Amino acid sequence: MLNRHIDSVIERHYATTKKALLLSGARQVGKTFAIRRYAKQAGLDLVEMNFLLQPETKRIPEGAANVQELLLRISAYANRPLEPGKTLIFFDEVEEYADILTWVKALVDEGRFKYALSGSLLGLELNDVRSEPVGYMSEFQMFPLDFEEFIRNLGVSEDVLKSVHESWEQHKLVDNYIHEKLIRLFNLYLIVGGMPAAVQTYVDTNDLQRVLLEQQSILTLYRRDIARYDPDDKLYINDIFELIPSELNAKNKRFILKDLNEHIKFSRHENSFVWLRDADMALPTYNVEEPRVPLKLNELRNLFKLFQNDVGLLASQYVGGIQLKILQGDVNINNGAIYENAVAQELHAHGWKLRYFNSKKQGEVDFLLEQDDVIIPLEVKSGKDYQRHAALSNIMKNKEYGIHRAIVLSNDNLSESENVVYAPIYMTMFLHHREPQEPMVYKPELP
């Protein structure tokens, strides 16, 4: 049984509010399991209705005159009485029956039971779903396991994590033995990834072949989902999804529309990319014209990289036994795409907007992080020449940008030189975006 960050989030939610809880995110990231686990640990009776696997449950709310009648029907479906304060009613796969959202306000107001919902948001109008029960539902997005979750479930102790975090904060060397172990674990993470089924399989068996079979099963499910929501092939969703590995393996890693269709125009097929983004199957990383705040205003929406939502799924799509080559540290394979995908995945899970910088004159910087009106460039290096970064140096020398520090992630131990922190790749786990904490109060002077 895997331990997840979301476990404490769910526990805190129900301890502090009577609102319903919505877990959103890609398919197979563990939403259903998280709700079941909470119910079991809290000693609650779980009444679960899955609108995808049990389509007959869609009939339960239809025609109900009021909330009391709906609860009576749910009790009949569960074949047992609903106990006030001890029952958690769980609506799963709500993307299959969004009308259930119209009942959330009334159910929460009725007040006798706890409510949870989950959905992969495939083919769903997100604004309609989220705006329906404003004030009565809290939403949390789930992701594949990040690296910290991964190594905790493999048995890395709290003391080790505290020691490494201290090295990150104080910019000092990690103990060399621990550093080497964590690099090996990061390489393992590149192969296994963070999909719960794949991680659980590895924890139980240590068999990478069985992990690969789990990953292929998830990819097959994704393809079926795409086919369901794009039955007439009006969108290029599946073609785009299948191209991600090869596009990332190209020299500049940018998604080239001509590789999809020689005559394709982004404006006509933008919805295909939006669908993959909203379903959290792919992570668009947009180019910016200049590394200035706010980055949002400098985005070029038609120039982007498209990363896989899980690095393990990406690695499983490459042929030629890349898994063992990564574990063995084979210098003849190009890890750049896989490293960048792992970092993109980690940043996305930690709340960052994904952006990069590329210009003909100054070069390319892998990621730009924006925090408190400060831009922090971030480079990802899979080779030994990690201190060579012409583009990074160029934008730091440009006084107009006002960039005072940068981060380079590599396989080497931590060091610092000329406002550049050279950090081990596994320290991505410490890069969390923080929302502004100070109240934005402004009182105008009156004439």
Buried (B, 14 or more C-beta within 10 A) or exposed (E): EBEBBBBEBBEEBBEEEEBBBBBBBBBBBBBBBBBBBBBEEBEBBBBBBBBBEBEEBBEBBEEBEEBEEBBEBBBEBBEEEBEEEEBBBBBBBBBBBBEBBEBBBBBBEBEEBBBBBBBBBBBBEEEEBBEBBEEBBBBBBBBBBBBBBBBBBBEBEEEBBEEBBEBBEEEEEBBEEBBEBBBEBBBBBBBBBBBBBBBBBBBEEEEBEBBBBBBEBBBEEBBEBBEEBBEEEEBBBBBBBBBBBEBBBEEEBBBEBEBBEEEBEBEEBEEBBEBBBBBBBBBBBBBBBBBBBEBEEBBEEBBBBBBBBBBBBBBBBBEEEBBEBBBEEEEEBEBBBBBBBBBBBBBBBBEBBBBBBBBEEBBBBBBBBBBEEEBBBBBBBBEEEBEEBEBBBBBBEEEEBEBEBBBBBBBBBBBEEEEBBBBBBBBBBBBEEEEEEEEEEEEEEEE
